[in-house]
Amino acid sequence: MKITRLETILLTVPLPEVLHWSGGEADAVNSAFVRVHTDEGVTGLGECYNAIFVPEAVKAAVEAMESVVVGADPADVGAIYHALYSKTLFWGRTGLGVSAAGAIETAVWDVLG
């Protein structure tokens, strides 16, 4: 089995009233999921927590990482995550890059499940 592509799914749900919190205000709740597709039709799903703030950035990060995982064997999760981490190393070792890589890793584990 080989990974053929990544798909980012962005969801936004408007709140009935504005939510005020220490970081500002929110009028909607955002989520981002990454779906890993394989050549055998098996898919897996992972969630990226950074979508709460900027879901569009998650989509861009996942697209930037897609070339790293396409063609990879999902059974080799460790190698996939290491390649993703190496790709994002100079983006910073925390934040969006690591979160998006974690969502991809979770989706790969879901493929195996």
C-alpha positions, 0 to 999 in steps of 0.5 A, a space after each residue: 500500500 502507498 500513500 497517493 495524496 493528502 486532503 485538507 478538510 476545513 470546517 467552520 461553524 458560526 457561534 450564536 453569539 461572539 465568544 470573548 476570551 483572554 486571546 480576543 473574540 471569536 464568532 465561529 469555531 474552526 477545525 481542520 482535518 487531514 485525510 490520507 488517501 492510499 492506492 488501495 482505497 483505504 483512507 485515514 483521518 487526523 485533526 490539526 489543532 491550529 485550525 482554531 485560529 487560522 484554518 487556511 494556514 493548515 491547508 497551506 502547511 499540509 500542501 507543503 508537506 504532501 510531496 514528503 509522504 506521497 509514495 510512502 508506505 503507511 506501515 512505516 509511520 516512524 520514517 514518515 513522521 521523521 521526514 515530515 519533522 525534517 521538512 518543517 525543522 526550519 519553520 520552527 520546532 513548535 506550532 503549525 508545522 509540528 501540528 500539521 505533521 502530527 495530523 498527518 501522522 494520526 491519519 497514517 495511524 488511522 490508515 493502519 487501524 
